[in-house]
Amino acid sequence: MHLLSGRLEFPPVEEADADGLLAIGGDLSVERLLLAYRNGIFPWYNEEDPICWWCPDPRFVLFPPELKVSKSMQTVLNNPGYKFRVNTAFEEVIEQCKTVPRTGQDGTWISPDIQKAYTELHRLGHAVSAETWRAGQLVGGLYGIRIGNIFFGESMFSKMSNASKYAFIHYTRQLEKEGVVLIDCQIYTQHLETLGARMISRKEFTRMITPA
């Protein structure tokens, strides 16, 4: 594990510890965040702690052609009461990802500094929100970083059953049409495994994102 200086650099990802922790410190500038994602590194830490940078091995990812949609989920997708939108409420999406409770999770890692940094990334065209709307209300969604043909997912939320899956499935299909070859899900969740996400080695992951 490395302590970052003010220089805009990261150590080689192979130097991460067994849990995937690579470095501590630095900042959340646009330049550093984009450098991190281009190298398969992401920030994740509690608000009271210093910034922690991660690159776990193995890596949890989804290849868009491997997306799985159950029959019950297909019924949800066909429900005309739901609407899918992209980038119409980014700040609201990240706020809901921060505040909507998750089963088995106490608190959130999305601090005001994270919100500010990713909102700036969105303003510059790097961060994206995918949204589920019902009756004019935002009820689910996700946000992440798009660099080239890779999408790096960050967080999702649901206020209604399957609302985040609705946005994820629609956005995955859209990304595939746009030529995206890999969606980074970072770490394992059963929620995304049911949609087709799986583990690959860090070596394979970093090889795939290099052209991005």
Helices and strands as residue ranges (DSSP letters): E 2-4, G 13-15, E 21-25, H 30-38, E 42-43, E 52-54, E 59-62, G 64-66, H 71-77, E 82-86, H 90-99, H 112-123, E 127-134, E 137-147, E 150-158, H 163-177, E 182-186, H 190-193, E 198-200, H 202-209
